[in-house]
Amino acid sequence: MGKNLVTRDTIVNLAKQIKANFTSKTAFAQMEQNVNSAFKSGEIVGSTINLYTASDKSGTPAFSFDFPEQLSIEDYTEEEIAQLFADSNSDNPAAETQNP
């Protein structure tokens, strides 16, 4: 069974190759900044979703958005439902949309 010998020249050549092929410390600083500003936790409060950069949901949310309350089909009038499916190019809001 052979032995793997590592010489000083091998280590120096490997260090040169690593220095030439890997990113600089400034690139790592940018990557660290991106990781620090990423969302790490979130919570749902009612119909609002809050996303935090802290893993323990502390501080001010970095991003927050609200979803409308869930509505039932009975909450809409027939005209409101027709407008949801109306062709925006049509003068008649109840007109059916046509695919060309």
N, CA and C atoms as an extended XYZ file, in Angstrom:
300
Properties=species:S:1:pos:R:3:atomname:S:1:resname:S:1:resid:I:1 pbc="F F F"
N         0.838       -1.170        0.000 N   MET     1
C         0.000        0.000        0.000 CA  MET     1
C         0.887        1.238        0.000 C   MET     1
N         0.641        2.160       -0.959 N   GLY     2
C         1.482        3.332       -1.093 CA  GLY     2
C         1.079        4.448       -0.156 C   GLY     2
N         2.009        5.332        0.130 N   LYS     3
C         1.748        6.482        0.984 CA  LYS     3
C         1.584        7.722        0.121 C   LYS     3
N         0.668        8.594        0.531 N   ASN     4
C         0.506        9.881       -0.143 CA  ASN     4
C         1.414       10.885        0.543 C   ASN     4
N         2.403       11.348       -0.184 N   LEU     5
C         3.331       12.325        0.377 CA  LEU     5
C         2.978       13.709       -0.143 C   LEU     5
N         2.934       14.667        0.758 N   VAL     6
C         2.656       16.050        0.403 CA  VAL     6
C         3.926       16.840        0.658 C   VAL     6
N         4.401       17.451       -0.398 N   THR     7
C         5.623       18.235       -0.264 CA  THR     7
C         5.276       19.710       -0.113 C   THR     7
N         6.276       20.480        0.286 N   ARG     8
C         6.087       21.925        0.417 CA  ARG     8
C         5.673       22.530       -0.914 C   ARG     8
N         6.291       22.083       -2.004 N   ASP     9
C         5.955       22.608       -3.333 CA  ASP     9
C         4.495       22.318       -3.696 C   ASP     9
N         4.003       21.155       -3.313 N   THR    10
C         2.611       20.805       -3.595 CA  THR    10
C         1.669       21.756       -2.862 C   THR    10
N         1.976       22.045       -1.609 N   ILE    11
C         1.148       22.945       -0.813 CA  ILE    11
C         1.193       24.359       -1.380 C   ILE    11
N         2.366       24.828       -1.762 N   VAL    12
C         2.505       26.166       -2.336 CA  VAL    12
C         1.734       26.260       -3.651 C   VAL    12
N         1.842       25.245       -4.499 N   ASN    13
C         1.127       25.248       -5.775 CA  ASN    13
C        -0.388       25.223       -5.560 C   ASN    13
N        -0.835       24.454       -4.570 N   LEU    14
C        -2.257       24.407       -4.248 CA  LEU    14
C        -2.736       25.767       -3.755 C   LEU    14
N        -1.964       26.424       -2.911 N   ALA    15
C        -2.321       27.757       -2.412 CA  ALA    15
C        -2.413       28.761       -3.562 C   ALA    15
N        -1.498       28.701       -4.511 N   LYS    16
C        -1.535       29.593       -5.671 CA  LYS    16
C        -2.786       29.337       -6.514 C   LYS    16
N        -3.101       28.069       -6.682 N   GLN    17
C        -4.278       27.715       -7.474 CA  GLN    17
C        -5.562       28.198       -6.788 C   GLN    17
N        -5.644       28.026       -5.480 N   ILE    18
C        -6.808       28.496       -4.736 CA  ILE    18
C        -6.918       30.011       -4.845 C   ILE    18
N        -5.822       30.723       -4.690 N   LYS    19
C        -5.836       32.179       -4.774 CA  LYS    19
C        -6.260       32.648       -6.160 C   LYS    19
N        -5.845       31.928       -7.198 N   ALA    20
C        -6.174       32.319       -8.563 CA  ALA    20
C        -7.623       31.987       -8.936 C   ALA    20
N        -8.158       30.911       -8.396 N   ASN    21
C        -9.453       30.425       -8.858 CA  ASN    21
C       -10.641       30.793       -7.979 C   ASN    21
N       -10.444       31.167       -6.757 N   PHE    22
C       -11.555       31.465       -5.870 CA  PHE    22
C       -11.762       32.957       -5.743 C   PHE    22
N       -12.960       33.331       -5.327 N   THR    23
C       -13.315       34.744       -5.266 CA  THR    23
C       -12.538       35.479       -4.186 C   THR    23
N       -12.541       36.773       -4.308 N   SER    24
C       -11.819       37.609       -3.353 CA  SER    24
C       -12.631       37.785       -2.073 C   SER    24
N       -12.005       38.349       -1.072 N   LYS    25
C       -12.690       38.604        0.201 CA  LYS    25
C       -13.842       39.584        0.034 C   LYS    25
N       -13.735       40.509       -0.922 N   THR    26
C       -14.825       41.462       -1.124 CA  THR    26
C       -16.065       40.752       -1.659 C   THR    26
N       -15.864       39.724       -2.468 N   ALA    27
C       -17.017       38.955       -2.949 CA  ALA    27
C       -17.667       38.207       -1.794 C   ALA    27
N       -16.866       37.709       -0.874 N   PHE    28
C       -17.421       37.040        0.297 CA  PHE    28
C       -18.179       38.033        1.174 C   PHE    28
N       -17.708       39.274        1.244 N   ALA    29
C       -18.407       40.298        2.026 CA  ALA    29
C       -19.789       40.562        1.436 C   ALA    29
N       -19.883       40.617        0.100 N   GLN    30
C       -21.175       40.811       -0.552 CA  GLN    30
C       -22.084       39.614       -0.291 C   GLN    30
N       -21.530       38.416       -0.344 N   MET    31
C       -22.319       37.219       -0.071 CA  MET    31
C       -22.805       37.224        1.374 C   MET    31
N       -21.958       37.630        2.302 N   GLU    32
C       -22.357       37.706        3.706 CA  GLU    32
C       -23.477       38.726        3.897 C   GLU    32
N       -23.384       39.852        3.198 N   GLN    33
C       -24.429       40.873        3.275 CA  GLN    33
C       -25.748       40.321        2.734 C   GLN    33
N       -25.694       39.575        1.634 N   ASN    34
C       -26.905       38.977        1.067 CA  ASN    34
C       -27.523       37.966        2.023 C   ASN    34
N       -26.700       37.172        2.674 N   VAL    35
C       -27.207       36.184        3.631 CA  VAL    35
C       -27.845       36.890        4.820 C   VAL    35
N       -27.221       37.961        5.295 N   ASN    36
C       -27.760       38.684        6.446 CA  ASN    36
C       -29.094       39.359        6.134 C   ASN    36
N       -29.296       39.762        4.875 N   SER    37
C       -30.543       40.434        4.527 CA  SER    37
C       -31.620       39.476        4.024 C   SER    37
N       -31.341       38.187        3.989 N   ALA    38
C       -32.328       37.200        3.531 CA  ALA    38
C       -33.389       36.952        4.599 C   ALA    38
N       -34.566       36.528        4.147 N   PHE    39
C       -35.631       36.182        5.083 CA  PHE    39
C       -35.265       34.894        5.809 C   PHE    39
N       -35.364       34.926        7.135 N   LYS    40
C       -35.013       33.754        7.935 CA  LYS    40
C       -36.185       33.236        8.749 C   LYS    40
N       -37.231       34.041        8.886 N   SER    41
C       -38.402       33.597        9.631 CA  SER    41
C       -39.614       34.369        9.145 C   SER    41
N       -40.770       33.848        9.477 N   GLY    42
C       -42.000       34.498        9.080 CA  GLY    42
C       -43.131       34.110       10.003 C   GLY    42
N       -44.188       34.901        9.953 N   GLU    43
C       -45.359       34.599       10.763 CA  GLU    43
C       -46.599       35.080       10.026 C   GLU    43
N       -47.698       34.431       10.329 N   ILE    44
C       -48.990       34.824        9.774 CA  ILE    44
C       -49.833       35.336       10.928 C   ILE    44
N       -50.290       36.578       10.802 N   VAL    45
C       -51.154       37.195       11.803 CA  VAL    45
C       -52.424       37.610       11.088 C   VAL    45
N       -53.510       36.889       11.327 N   GLY    46
C       -54.753       37.166       10.614 CA  GLY    46
C       -54.563       36.906        9.138 C   GLY    46
N       -54.748       37.948        8.322 N   SER    47
C       -54.546       37.815        6.883 CA  SER    47
C       -53.259       38.505        6.425 C   SER    47
N       -52.340       38.768        7.369 N   THR    48
C       -51.067       39.422        7.071 CA  THR    48
C       -49.920       38.429        7.250 C   THR    48
N       -48.993       38.454        6.288 N   ILE    49
C       -47.780       37.641        6.394 CA  ILE    49
C       -46.611       38.590        6.605 C   ILE    49
N       -45.828       38.345        7.671 N   ASN    50
C       -44.640       39.137        7.977 CA  ASN    50
C       -43.416       38.257        7.796 C   ASN    50
N       -42.405       38.784        7.092 N   LEU    51
C       -41.142       38.071        6.894 CA  LEU    51
C       -40.022       38.869        7.552 C   LEU    51
N       -39.165       38.168        8.288 N   TYR    52
C       -38.110       38.800        9.085 CA  TYR    52
C       -36.732       38.305        8.638 C   TYR    52
N       -35.724       39.165        8.843 N   THR    53
C       -34.346       38.751        8.593 CA  THR    53
C       -33.747       38.085        9.827 C   THR    53
N       -34.398       38.210       10.982 N   ALA    54
C       -33.960       37.552       12.212 CA  ALA    54
C       -34.638       36.180       12.292 C   ALA    54
N       -33.915       35.190       12.761 N   SER    55
C       -34.474       33.841       12.828 CA  SER    55
C       -35.516       33.692       13.927 C   SER    55
N       -35.583       34.651       14.856 N   ASP    56
C       -36.547       34.547       15.962 CA  ASP    56
C       -37.752       35.483       15.795 C   ASP    56
N       -37.995       35.975       14.578 N   LYS    57
C       -39.129       36.863       14.271 CA  LYS    57
C       -39.105       38.140       15.108 C   LYS    57
N       -37.934       38.642       15.418 N   SER    58
C       -37.835       39.860       16.225 CA  SER    58
C       -37.608       41.072       15.319 C   SER    58
N       -37.893       42.228       15.865 N   GLY    59
C       -37.686       43.473       15.137 CA  GLY    59
C       -38.816       43.777       14.188 C   GLY    59
N       -38.574       44.734       13.326 N   THR    60
C       -39.548       45.142       12.328 CA  THR    60
C       -39.496       44.172       11.152 C   THR    60
N       -40.647       43.752       10.636 N   PRO    61
C       -40.615       42.857        9.475 CA  PRO    61
C       -39.903       43.517        8.297 C   PRO    61
N       -39.070       42.762        7.605 N   ALA    62
C       -38.399       43.281        6.415 CA  ALA    62
C       -39.378       43.398        5.262 C   ALA    62
N       -40.403       42.563        5.288 N   PHE    63
C       -41.421       42.577        4.240 CA  PHE    63
C       -42.726       42.104        4.852 C   PHE    63
N       -43.798       42.749        4.474 N   SER    64
C       -45.109       42.403        5.013 CA  SER    64
C       -46.145       42.592        3.916 C   SER    64
N       -47.085       41.677        3.805 N   PHE    65
C       -48.165       41.851        2.848 CA  PHE    65
C       -49.455       41.262        3.392 C   PHE    65
N       -50.561       41.860        2.956 N   ASP    66
C       -51.890       41.466        3.418 CA  ASP    66
C       -52.625       40.731        2.309 C   ASP    66
N       -53.315       39.692        2.694 N   PHE    67
C       -54.230       39.017        1.795 CA  PHE    67
C       -55.635       39.466        2.166 C   PHE    67
N       -56.500       39.601        1.178 N   PRO    68
C       -57.873       39.969        1.527 CA  PRO    68
C       -58.533       38.838        2.304 C   PRO    68
N       -59.497       39.208        3.089 N   GLU    69
C       -60.261       38.200        3.815 CA  GLU    69
C       -60.916       37.278        2.802 C   GLU    69
N       -61.021       36.021        3.145 N   GLN    70
C       -61.645       35.064        2.240 CA  GLN    70
C       -63.131       35.378        2.114 C   GLN    70
N       -63.595       35.461        0.879 N   LEU    71
C       -64.990       35.761        0.621 CA  LEU    71
C       -65.658       34.560       -0.031 C   LEU    71
N       -66.895       34.404        0.221 N   SER    72
C       -67.691       33.341       -0.373 CA  SER    72
C       -68.311       33.847       -1.660 C   SER    72
N       -68.645       32.964       -2.559 N   ILE    73
C       -69.289       33.355       -3.809 CA  ILE    73
C       -70.599       34.090       -3.548 C   ILE    73
N       -71.237       33.787       -2.428 N   GLU    74
C       -72.483       34.466       -2.091 CA  GLU    74
C       -72.265       35.939       -1.751 C   GLU    74
N       -71.011       36.330       -1.476 N   ASP    75
C       -70.709       37.712       -1.132 CA  ASP    75
C       -70.698       38.624       -2.364 C   ASP    75
N       -70.751       38.042       -3.570 N   TYR    76
C       -70.712       38.820       -4.800 CA  TYR    76
C       -72.096       38.850       -5.441 C   TYR    76
N       -72.378       39.975       -6.117 N   THR    77
C       -73.608       40.033       -6.904 CA  THR    77
C       -73.310       39.425       -8.275 C   THR    77
N       -74.345       39.139       -9.021 N   GLU    78
C       -74.167       38.551      -10.349 CA  GLU    78
C       -73.353       39.481      -11.252 C   GLU    78
N       -73.588       40.798      -11.131 N   GLU    79
C       -72.864       41.768      -11.950 CA  GLU    79
C       -71.372       41.796      -11.589 C   GLU    79
N       -71.056       41.700      -10.301 N   GLU    80
C       -69.654       41.697       -9.877 CA  GLU    80
C       -68.926       40.466      -10.401 C   GLU    80
N       -69.604       39.330      -10.389 N   ILE    81
C       -68.992       38.102      -10.916 CA  ILE    81
C       -68.775       38.242      -12.416 C   ILE    81
N       -69.742       38.816      -13.129 N   ALA    82
C       -69.605       39.011      -14.573 CA  ALA    82
C       -68.418       39.917      -14.878 C   ALA    82
N       -68.189       40.941      -14.068 N   GLN    83
C       -67.069       41.852      -14.303 CA  GLN    83
C       -65.716       41.173      -14.086 C   GLN    83
N       -65.672       40.202      -13.201 N   LEU    84
C       -64.419       39.480      -12.985 CA  LEU    84
C       -63.964       38.754      -14.245 C   LEU    84
N       -64.918       38.334      -15.065 N   PHE    85
C       -64.609       37.573      -16.271 CA  PHE    85
C       -64.835       38.373      -17.549 C   PHE    85
N       -65.054       39.671      -17.420 N   ALA    86
C       -65.355       40.517      -18.578 CA  ALA    86
C       -64.112       40.761      -19.411 C   ALA    86
N       -64.316       40.971      -20.684 N   ASP    87
C       -63.253       41.332      -21.616 CA  ASP    87
C       -62.944       42.814      -21.420 C   ASP    87
N       -61.711       43.135      -21.099 N   SER    88
C       -61.356       44.531      -20.826 CA  SER    88
C       -61.449       45.402      -22.067 C   SER    88
N       -61.450       44.818      -23.277 N   ASN    89
C       -61.553       45.590      -24.517 CA  ASN    89
C       -63.001       45.791      -24.958 C   ASN    89
N       -63.927       45.212      -24.240 N   SER    90
C       -65.331       45.264      -24.610 CA  SER    90
C       -66.022       46.422      -23.893 C   SER    90
N       -67.036       46.999      -24.573 N   ASP    91
C       -67.855       48.037      -23.935 CA  ASP    91
C       -68.839       47.428      -22.952 C   ASP    91
N       -69.172       46.162      -23.162 N   ASN    92
C       -70.132       45.475      -22.314 CA  ASN    92
C       -69.368       44.679      -21.255 C   ASN    92
N       -69.448       45.079      -19.965 N   PRO    93
C       -68.667       44.377      -18.931 CA  PRO    93
C       -69.086       42.925      -18.724 C   PRO    93
N       -70.278       42.561      -19.186 N   ALA    94
C       -70.746       41.192      -19.010 CA  ALA    94
C       -70.423       40.329      -20.227 C   ALA    94
N       -69.755       40.905      -21.237 N   ALA    95
C       -69.447       40.139      -22.449 CA  ALA    95
C       -68.417       39.060      -22.148 C   ALA    95
N       -68.572       37.952      -22.843 N   GLU    96
C       -67.633       36.845      -22.658 CA  GLU    96
C       -66.348       37.158      -23.392 C   GLU    96
N       -65.245       36.698      -22.828 N   THR    97
C       -63.965       36.889      -23.500 CA  THR    97
C       -63.799       35.837      -24.571 C   THR    97
N       -63.181       36.224      -25.655 N   GLN    98
C       -62.932       35.310      -26.767 CA  GLN    98
C       -61.425       35.191      -26.951 C   GLN    98
N       -60.933       33.983      -27.069 N   ASN    99
C       -59.516       33.771      -27.379 CA  ASN    99
C       -59.349       33.734      -28.885 C   ASN    99
N       -58.401       34.495      -29.445 N   PRO   100
C       -58.208       34.506      -30.899 CA  PRO   100
C       -57.701       33.179      -31.407 C   PRO   100
